[in-house]
Amino acid sequence: MSTFVVEGGHRLCGEIIPQGAKNEALQILSATLLTDEVVTINNLPDILDVNNLIAMFKDLGVSVTRTGKTSYTFQAKEINISYLDTPEFRKKMSSLRGSVMIIGPLLARYGYAILPKPGGDKIGRRRLDTHILGIMKLGAKFEYKSDERLYEIKADNGLHGEYMLLDEASVTGTANILMAAVLAKGTTTIYNAACEPYLQQLSKMLVAMGAKISGIGSNLLVIDGVERLHGCEHTILPDMIEVGSFIGMAAMTGSDITLKNVSIKDLGVIPDSFRRLGIELNVEGDDIHIPQQEVYEIETFIDGSIMNIADAPWPGLSPDLLSVMLVVATQAKGCVLIHQKMFESRLFFVDKLIDMGAQIILCDPHRAAVIGLGRRDALKASNMVSPDIRAGIALLIAAMSARGTSYIHNIDQIDRGYQDIDKRLNAIGANIIRTS
């Protein structure tokens, strides 16, 4: 298990370029299984979750070639379907949450897939009902094998188009169903579909491969199935969660940072959500400049009541940023209620912040009231363990602003979503040492 040793109190100064989007990358990689032709992907982030999925693809028989620092080609010409029934594959798939999205492509092309109990972050229940019910509507049969704790999924007669109203606007669920539907016979209508920029990117890539999809960017997708897809080239967006993380980090450490090439049009409410916390940020072309601020003050609602920041399906605020916003609020002036609606275990890391001197009341598993210190007292260094990707980066931000030297263990969780985070931050003034 690796550890970050973080000396707090250093101001950062300089430019940083966001990595390619993790959540988009996992969808886009899965879509390469839909064709036997070459697919080129650019701006692929070098992070654990992506690298583990690529390694799994190689074991499946996908030809993978790295053509540049962040560019790869993939050709799923000869997939070894029998590999799905090996203990090795099942172990790998169960340890990587994003691998659930290969089910749709495998069913569409080969009529067979398996689904072990998935792994990933320990942030609460992450049910797969949307995936399963949607794919069943397309004609797949699920059989649960209790002795092996997995579902065996078959579509012996192929998949067929169907109308469906999703029980929730699940991003990965929509992606999985969409990838299965593009090769199904007939027309599929997905209502209450997720419409995040990453889902829009997947849809545009599938259209470039020959799919017929209308309603891209809305919550109503209509897919006319085609017989086969061909290769294409696709470039992944900058990671909006990393952009938000760096905005919060700049404010928390009183730093002057410019984020380059962030794709402003795809950030939605993220910039304005940080402005609600009193953070000054300036849009300059496709860059964001966060100037040094000694004090930032949380806004109130128009009637003077305490600000409430909550997650919501796109175009609402991503739940992945609430951990960062919570830690940033601890050094703001004012009060805010952070309402994490989606995952009931994601706020449990706040006890670490309380140990560091933050004033937080955990109201229940979903809500935390933060009384900002207004920089009257710096957080104190601490010894912490990263429970998940987003809490991990929040704890790193807290440690960078704290007085003294902090230790963050289990940083593999941070590495799952943030590429070379210690090296990139050290290059602009941080003092972070990675130890084993």
Residue pairs with C-beta under 8 A, 6 or more apart in sequence:
1 409
1 410
1 412
1 436
2 409
2 410
2 411
2 412
2 415
2 434
2 435
2 436
3 407
3 408
3 409
3 411
3 434
3 435
3 436
4 396
4 399
4 406
4 407
4 408
4 411
4 414
4 422
4 432
4 433
4 434
4 435
5 405
5 406
5 407
5 432
5 433
5 434
5 435
6 381
6 396
6 399
6 400
6 402
6 405
6 406
6 407
6 408
6 430
6 431
6 432
6 433
7 404
7 405
7 431
7 432
8 378
8 379
8 381
8 399
8 400
8 401
8 402
8 403
8 404
8 405
8 406
9 378
9 401
9 402
9 403
10 253
10 400
10 429
10 430
10 431
11 253
11 254
11 255
11 256
11 292
11 429
12 249
12 250
12 253
12 255
12 256
12 257
12 425
12 428
12 429
12 430
13 255
13 256
13 257
13 428
13 429
14 257
14 258
14 427
14 428
14 429
15 257
15 258
15 259
15 260
15 428
16 246
16 257
16 258
16 259
16 260
16 424
16 425
16 428
17 238
17 259
17 260
17 261
18 238
18 239
18 242
18 243
18 246
18 259
18 260
18 261
18 262
19 45
19 46
19 47
19 238
19 239
19 242
19 418
19 419
20 43
20 44
20 45
20 70
20 236
20 237
20 238
20 239
21 45
21 198
21 236
21 237
21 238
21 239
21 240
21 241
22 45
22 47
22 49
22 50
22 239
22 241
22 417
23 171
23 196
23 198
23 239
23 241
24 197
24 198
24 201
24 202
24 236
24 237
25 41
25 44
25 45
25 50
25 236
26 49
26 50
26 53
26 98
26 101
27 101
27 172
27 175
27 198
27 199
27 201
27 202
28 41
28 201
28 202
28 205
28 234
28 236
29 41
29 44
29 50
29 53
29 54
29 57
29 74
30 53
30 98
30 101
30 102
30 104
30 105
30 175
30 179
31 39
31 105
31 179
31 202
31 205
31 206
31 209
32 39
32 41
32 57
32 62
32 74
32 76
33 57
33 62
33 76
33 79
33 102
33 105
33 106
33 109
34 76
34 105
34 108
34 109
34 179
34 182
34 183
34 206
34 209
34 229
35 76
35 209
35 228
35 229
35 230
35 231
36 75
36 76
36 77
37 75
37 77
37 229
37 230
37 231
38 73
38 74
38 75
38 231
39 73
39 74
39 75
39 209
39 231
39 232
39 233
39 234
40 67
40 71
40 72
40 73
40 231
40 232
40 233
40 234
41 71
41 72
41 73
41 74
41 233
41 234
41 235
41 236
42 68
42 70
42 71
42 233
42 234
42 235
42 236
43 70
43 71
43 235
43 236
43 237
43 238
44 50
44 70
44 71
44 72
44 236
45 70
45 236
45 239
45 419
46 70
46 419
46 420
47 415
47 416
47 417
47 418
47 419
48 412
48 415
48 416
49 96
49 97
49 98
49 416
49 417
52 92
52 95
52 96
53 96
53 98
53 99
54 64
54 72
55 92
56 89
56 92
56 93
56 96
56 99
57 64
57 74
57 76
58 64
59 83
59 88
59 89
59 92
60 76
60 79
60 80
60 83
60 89
61 76
61 78
61 79
61 80
61 83
62 74
62 75
62 76
62 79
63 73
63 74
63 75
63 76
63 77
64 72
64 73
64 74
65 72
65 73
66 72
67 73
75 231
79 106
79 109
79 110
81 106
81 110
81 112
83 89
84 106
84 112
84 113
84 114
85 114
90 114
90 116
90 148
90 150
92 99
93 99
93 102
93 114
93 115
93 116
93 118
94 116
94 117
94 118
94 119
95 119
96 118
96 119
96 120
97 118
97 119
97 120
97 121
97 126
98 120
98 172
99 118
100 115
100 118
100 128
100 131
100 172
100 176
101 172
101 175
101 176
101 179
102 113
103 113
103 115
103 131
103 135
103 153
103 176
103 180
104 135
104 175
104 176
104 177
104 178
104 179
104 180
104 181
105 179
105 180
106 112
106 113
107 113
107 135
107 138
107 140
107 153
107 155
107 159
107 180
108 159
108 179
108 180
108 181
108 182
108 183
108 184
109 183
111 154
111 155
111 156
111 158
112 153
112 154
112 155
113 153
114 150
114 151
114 152
114 153
115 128
115 132
115 142
115 150
115 151
115 153
116 148
116 149
116 150
117 149
117 150
118 126
118 128
120 126
121 387
121 388
121 389
121 390
121 413
122 345
122 387
122 388
123 343
123 345
123 346
123 387
123 388
123 390
123 391
124 342
124 343
124 344
124 345
124 346
124 365
125 343
125 344
126 343
128 173
129 167
130 166
130 167
130 168
130 170
130 173
130 174
130 177
131 170
131 172
131 173
131 176
131 177
132 142
132 151
133 164
133 167
134 164
134 166
134 173
134 176
134 177
134 190
135 142
135 153
135 176
135 177
135 180
136 142
137 162
137 164
138 155
138 159
138 160
138 161
138 162
138 177
138 180
138 181
138 184
138 188
139 155
139 157
139 158
139 159
139 160
139 162
139 184
140 153
140 154
140 155
140 159
140 180
141 153
141 154
141 155
141 156
142 151
142 152
142 153
143 151
143 152
143 153
143 154
144 150
144 151
145 151
145 152
158 184
158 185
159 180
159 181
159 183
159 184
159 185
159 225
160 184
160 185
160 186
161 181
161 184
161 185
161 186
161 187
161 188
161 189
161 223
161 224
161 225
162 186
162 188
162 189
163 188
163 189
163 191
164 177
164 188
164 189
164 190
164 191
165 191
165 192
166 173
166 174
166 177
166 190
166 191
166 192
166 193
167 192
168 192
169 192
169 193
169 194
169 195
169 219
169 313
169 314
170 194
171 194
171 196
171 198
171 199
173 194
174 190
174 193
174 194
174 199
174 221
175 194
175 199
175 202
177 188
177 190
178 190
178 193
178 199
178 202
178 203
178 206
178 213
178 221
178 223
179 202
179 206
181 188
181 190
181 223
181 225
182 206
182 211
182 212
182 213
182 223
182 225
182 226
182 229
183 225
183 226
183 227
183 228
183 229
184 223
184 225
185 225
186 224
186 225
187 222
187 223
187 224
187 225
188 222
188 223
188 225
189 220
189 221
189 222
189 223
190 220
190 221
190 222
190 223
191 219
191 220
192 219
193 199
193 215
193 218
193 219
193 220
193 221
194 219
194 313
194 314
195 217
195 218
195 219
195 314
195 315
196 314
197 237
197 240
197 266
197 268
197 314
198 237
200 216
200 217
201 234
201 236
201 237
203 213
203 216
203 221
204 216
205 232
205 234
206 213
206 229
207 213
207 216
208 232
208 233
208 234
209 229
209 230
209 231
209 232
210 226
210 228
210 229
210 230
211 223
211 226
211 229
212 223
212 224
212 225
212 226
213 221
213 222
213 223
214 221
214 222
215 221
215 222
237 263
237 266
238 261
238 262
238 263
238 266
240 262
240 263
240 266
240 267
240 268
240 270
240 318
241 318
241 320
241 321
241 390
241 417
242 418
243 259
243 262
243 267
243 270
243 288
244 270
244 274
244 318
244 321
244 324
244 325
245 321
245 324
245 393
245 397
245 418
246 257
246 259
246 290
247 259
247 270
247 271
247 274
247 279
247 281
247 288
247 290
248 274
248 279
248 324
248 325
248 327
248 328
248 397
249 255
249 257
249 324
249 397
249 400
249 425
250 256
250 257
250 279
250 290
251 274
251 277
251 279
251 290
251 293
251 296
251 328
252 327
252 328
252 331
252 397
252 398
252 400
252 401
253 397
253 400
253 401
254 292
254 293
254 294
255 290
255 292
255 429
256 290
256 291
256 292
257 289
257 290
257 428
258 284
258 287
258 288
258 289
258 290
259 287
259 288
259 289
259 290
260 286
260 287
261 286
261 287
262 286
262 287
262 288
263 286
264 271
264 283
264 286
264 288
268 314
268 315
268 317
269 315
269 316
269 317
270 317
270 318
270 321
271 281
271 283
271 288
273 309
273 317
273 321
273 325
274 281
274 325
274 328
275 281
275 299
276 298
276 299
276 307
276 309
277 296
277 298
277 299
277 309
277 325
277 328
277 329
277 332
277 336
278 295
278 296
278 297
278 298
278 299
278 332
278 333
278 334
279 290
279 293
279 296
279 328
280 290
280 291
280 293
280 296
281 288
281 289
281 290
282 288
282 289
282 290
282 291
294 375
295 333
295 374
295 375
296 332
296 333
297 332
297 333
297 334
297 374
298 307
298 329
298 332
298 333
298 334
298 335
298 336
298 372
299 307
299 334
300 306
300 307
300 334
301 307
301 308
306 335
306 336
306 337
307 334
307 335
307 336
307 337
308 336
308 337
308 339
309 317
309 322
309 325
309 336
309 337
309 338
309 339
310 316
310 317
310 338
310 339
310 340
310 341
311 317
311 318
311 319
311 321
311 322
311 339
311 340
311 341
311 342
312 341
319 340
319 341
319 342
319 343
319 346
320 390
321 390
322 338
322 340
322 346
322 347
322 390
323 346
323 347
323 349
323 390
323 391
323 393
323 394
324 390
324 393
324 394
324 397
325 338
326 338
326 347
326 350
326 353
326 360
326 368
326 370
326 394
327 353
327 358
327 394
327 395
327 397
327 398
328 397
329 336
329 338
329 370
329 372
330 353
330 358
330 359
330 360
330 370
330 372
330 373
330 379
330 398
331 372
331 373
331 374
331 375
331 378
331 379
331 401
332 372
332 374
333 372
333 374
333 375
334 372
334 374
335 369
335 370
335 371
335 372
336 369
336 370
336 372
337 363
337 367
337 368
337 369
337 370
338 347
338 367
338 368
338 369
338 370
339 366
339 367
340 346
340 347
340 366
340 367
340 368
341 366
344 365
344 366
345 365
346 388
346 390
346 391
347 362
347 365
347 366
347 367
347 368
348 362
348 365
348 387
349 387
349 388
349 391
349 394
349 395
350 358
350 360
350 362
350 368
351 362
352 382
352 384
352 395
352 398
353 360
353 379
353 395
353 398
354 360
355 380
355 382
356 379
356 380
356 381
356 382
356 398
356 402
357 373
357 377
357 378
357 379
357 380
358 370
358 373
358 379
358 398
359 370
359 371
359 372
359 373
360 368
360 369
360 370
360 371
361 368
361 369
361 371
362 368
363 369
378 401
378 402
378 403
379 398
379 401
379 402
379 403
380 402
380 403
380 404
381 399
381 402
381 403
381 404
381 405
381 406
382 399
382 402
382 406
382 407
383 406
383 407
383 409
384 395
384 399
384 406
384 407
384 408
384 409
385 408
385 409
385 410
386 392
386 395
386 408
386 409
386 410
386 411
386 413
386 414
387 410
387 413
388 413
389 413
389 414
389 416
389 417
389 418
390 417
392 408
392 410
392 411
392 413
392 414
393 414
393 417
393 418
393 421
395 408
396 408
396 414
396 421
396 432
398 406
399 406
399 408
400 425
400 430
400 432
408 414
411 434
414 421
415 421
421 432
422 430
422 432
422 433
422 434
425 432
426 432
